[in-house]
Amino acid sequence: MVTVGRMRHGDEAGVRWEAAAAVPDARLAGLVRGYGGFFEATPAPVVRDELPAASLVLLLSLGEPICLSRSSGSEPVRTPAALVGVSRTGVVAAHSGSQCVLEVDLSPLAAMAVFGVPAAELTDQIVEVAELWPQTPQLLDRLRAAAGWTDRFQQIEAAVATRCAQGSGADPVVAGAWRQIVDSRGDLGMHVLREQTGWSRRRLAERFRAELGLPPKAMAGLARFQHAVDLMRRPGRSSLAEIALTCGYYDQAHFNREFRELAGRTPTEFLTELTIDAAGTAMAGD
């Protein structure tokens, strides 16, 4: 059963928000990373640059439609339910002054089981969920009628678990290699995966692209970046130099370069944003 964490609230400068989080049942381990629930009311429209991640993100709106576009400049997608594919570019999320969203953070291994397509078909995409999950409108109705976040988390977990039980899994060799990346938080050499799979460099890259959408080195880079961002968001965080070392970057310059390439700003600029946008920080899981 889903385990619900603490609820957080805020009300500063006319911005009201709440954030809830939950951990999936152990039976979904390796497929579902977590659930989040977010509400925000602001006196003016909000636009946020969300960071890229080595995961699929399912977003279900309980209020106005979600408005998303790729940071690289794609046309905005406005929908009540969106699926954000794995990408090395972030997402621009906007709302007119109010949003209420349930988020499911999924492993790319879950794409085939939950949505019937490999994660590779979703790479760099923002997809309307109803195209892949026809029962989405009915699911949204139930979530909107739910008593609160605990009920919503239980309902979405039941729906995802049913889809996983009925769907097919990813290539077990690719799945094992991906879990190596996850367990190491991206800090491992590609020779480890070649030894584990028995595949050549080319074969490994081809199978990862076919199943997950990006080659293993790029996926490991995203996982390492995510780990660094998680550490930066923690209260009482370590210094940037310590975070770089912990995450396996060669040095601070290497960390700064890769962070800017993926996030579009330096680590210092990102930390400044965290102090300014309390609601966004809380909704990201701080």
C-alpha positions, 0 to 999 in steps of 0.5 A: 500500500502507498505510504503517505509522507508529511503535508507541507503548507505555505502562505507568503506574499499572497502565494498559498501552496501545499505539497504532499508526497507518497512512497509506492508499494514495494510491489511497484519498486523499480517502476514507480519512484514516487507520487506528489500532490501540489496545489498553488494559488498566486496573484499572477500567472506563474512560469517555471523552468523544470529540470530534465530528469532520467524518468517519465513524469505523469501529470494529472490536473485536478484543476485547470489544464496543464500547460507545458512546453520543452525548454528547447522551444516546442509548441505548448501542450495544454491538456488535463493529463500529460506525460513528459518523456525522458530528455536532456532538456527541461520543461517550461510549466505555466499556469494562470494563477492556480494549479492542483496537480497529481504527479507520478514519477515513473521509471522509463522501464514502466513505459511499456507496462503502463502506456503500451509503448517503449520509453524511446517513443516518448523521448523529448516528447510531451504527450496527452495521456488519453492517447495512450490510456483511454480511461484517463477521463474517468480516472481524472473524475475519480481523483477530483472527487477524492477526499484528499491527497491520501485517497488520490494517492491510493487511487492512482497507485491502484490504477498504475498497478492494474496497468502494470499487471496487464502490460508487458515488461522491458527487456530484462537485460536492459532493465538490469543495466538500468537498475545498475545506473539507478543504484549507483546514481549514475556514478559508474563506468560504462565498462561495468554495464558492458561486462554485466550484459556481455554486449559491445559498446555499440550493442549496449547503446543500440538497446538502450536507445531502443528501450529507454530512448537515450544511450547509457552514458546519457542516462547515467549523466541524467541520473547523476545530475538528478542526484546532485539536484536532490542534494542541493535541495536538502536543508543544510546542504553540503557545499557545491564542491562536496556535492560534486565530489559525492556525485562523482564529477571530476572536479567543480569545473566538470560539475558546473559545465554539466549542470549548466548544459542540462539546467541552462544555469549554473549551480549557484544560479539554481540555488538562488532560485530555490531561495526565491521560489519557496512554493516551487522548491516545496513542490519539487520535493525539498 
